[in-house]
Amino acid sequence: MEAKQVTTLLINGNEHFRYATITEENQIVIGVLDSNKELKHRIISLDEVLIGKHL
């Protein structure tokens, strides 16, 4: 899933959502642009999402 450039979803205040994908190991990879417009990645396991540990 990728966000359109005109669409802005803010994550943690100053991070802009760019895309999300899932790996063969059931990990979710989220790409965000930080306040310096640098692309950062966050890896979250499906288990963390199910029990809410990523928050």
C-alpha positions in Angstrom: 0.0 0.0 0.0 1.4 3.4 -0.9 0.0 6.9 0.0 -0.5 9.4 -2.8 1.7 12.4 -2.6 -1.3 14.7 -2.1 -2.5 12.6 0.8 -0.8 13.2 4.1 -1.2 10.8 7.0 0.8 11.9 10.1 2.4 9.3 12.3 3.9 10.4 15.6 3.3 14.0 15.0 6.0 14.8 12.4 6.3 11.6 10.3 4.4 11.4 7.0 3.2 7.9 6.0 4.6 6.8 2.6 3.9 3.1 2.3 3.4 -0.2 4.1 4.1 -3.8 3.0 4.2 -7.2 4.6 7.2 -9.6 4.4 7.2 -13.4 4.1 8.0 -13.5 7.9 4.7 -11.7 8.6 6.4 -8.5 9.5 4.9 -5.2 8.6 7.3 -2.6 7.1 6.2 1.0 7.3 8.0 3.7 5.4 7.7 7.3 6.6 9.2 10.6 5.8 10.6 12.4 8.9 10.8 16.2 9.4 14.0 16.3 7.3 12.2 14.5 4.5 14.4 11.4 5.0 12.8 8.1 4.4 12.7 5.9 7.6 11.5 2.4 8.0 9.8 0.8 11.0 9.4 -3.0 11.2 6.5 -4.3 13.3 5.7 -8.0 13.7 2.1 -9.2 13.1 2.1 -10.4 16.8 2.8 -6.9 18.0 0.0 -5.5 16.0 -2.5 -8.1 17.3 -1.7 -7.4 20.9 -1.1 -3.6 20.5 2.5 -3.5 21.5 3.5 -1.1 18.7 1.6 1.8 20.3 
